[in-house]
Amino acid sequence: MTNTTANEESVMTKDIFKKTFWRSFPLQACFCYERMQNVGFAYQMVPALKKLYPDKKEASEALKRHLAIFNTTPAIVSFITGAAIAMEEKFKKAKDAGEECDEESINAVKAALMGPLAGIGDSFFWGTFRIIGAGIGASLAAQGSILGAILFLLIYNIPHFLVRYQGLRIGYKSGVNFLAGLSQGGVIAALTEAAKILGLVVVGSMAASMVSLSTPLVFTISGAEIVVQDIFDAIITGFLPLCLTLGTYKLLQKGIKTTTILWGMIIVGIIGSVIGIF
């Protein structure tokens, strides 16, 4: 633990750090469409607020501040939690010193951070790590290996746990300044773009290696056999799987339900097999 968290004057002791870290996991346990993750965020803040405000009335008022609407990617929420705790600590010291304090500034900073960080978190965790893990895991699982499930969980959760842990530390120590520096330096935009590109590359490789579609059609013209599949392969290897993947993506974009698409694939596949197209 850093000197900051070990400092007796600091609210972020080792005990508070551990409690806050583990409390960040059930962020969406009480999700609602009115204020989304607000209860989960307030739950994280309880250990630090109890230490900062021994008086129950003050602790209650502080906790209510964090019941405002909140929504971000769960894996990176600890950055904002750390920054919020640091701001609460500064707010308490300023209040004890008789200085003027703007209570709304804490929620304003949370609201300003949750959008940009959600963009990074979604790109990396939902759009990259999850897809890479699923691609590797599914290919091994298809071969009957239990490593498929194990590797999927490891590929997603190792970076997930590291980001949650270090995010709380960095958020508390550097808070808004760290995130503002990343934003001004263009690092956030670069990381988001890199994650999108990597995710698309992985999806492309999965379409080529895991989607299987071919046609046995053969035509005879002037005594010469024309194999339709060879024509498609000459255009691009895996042409039919690519068309199927892009077609499915287009249908999803139009709002067609996944179950409808799956049933459509099954019916078309059966009919195509019977008449000799697939």
HELIX and SHEET records of a PDB file:
HELIX    1   1 ASN A    3  ALA A    6  1                                   4    
HELIX    2   2 LYS A   14  ARG A   23  1                                  10    
HELIX    3   3 ASN A   38  LEU A   52  1                                  15    
HELIX    4   4 LYS A   56  ARG A   65  1                                  10    
HELIX    5   5 PRO A   74  ILE A   76  5                                   3    
HELIX    6   6 VAL A   77  ASP A   96  1                                  20    
HELIX    7   7 GLU A  104  GLY A  121  1                                  18    
HELIX    8   8 ASP A  122  PHE A  129  3                                   8    
HELIX    9   9 ARG A  130  ALA A  142  1                                  13    
HELIX   10  10 LEU A  147  LYS A  173  1                                  27    
HELIX   11  11 GLY A  175  GLN A  184  1                                  10    
HELIX   12  12 VAL A  187  MET A  210  1                                  24    
HELIX   13  13 VAL A  228  ILE A  235  1                                   8    
HELIX   14  14 PHE A  239  GLN A  253  1                                  15    
HELIX   15  15 THR A  258  ILE A  275  1                                  18    
SHEET    1   A 2 VAL A 218  ILE A 221  0                                        
SHEET    2   A 2 ALA A 224  VAL A 227 -1                                        
END                                                                             
